[in-house]
Amino acid sequence: MKSNTNGMYELEKCKGIEIDTANGSTSMVTHIGNYKGKVQCADWTENVIIMKNVKVVPRLVKKLFSLSTVMRNDWDLLTETTDNTQKSIENKKE
């Protein structure tokens, strides 16, 4: 989810779709579309990725990224460790 439509394409306007937030409030989704972005790999190269069905929620302060959705689509997610070892997102299909 993101707060605006910048960089998005194949947008559809939405009415009546709400999301629940961590503080218990709800926010309205105004659009759903695709977003083209970059991800940095463990070897410091960048790959272009396309995220589909991204929701636009104008009240969001930060972008939200669904780990469960990514993992259902055969991506392997790793994080930065406490000793600052860099890890990244890699596609299991490749």
Secondary structure, 3 states (H helix, E strand, C coil): CECCCCCEEEEEECCCCEEECCCCCEEECCEEEEEEEEEECCCCCEEEEEEEEEEECCCCCCCCCCHHHHHHCCEEECCCCCCCCCCCEEECCC
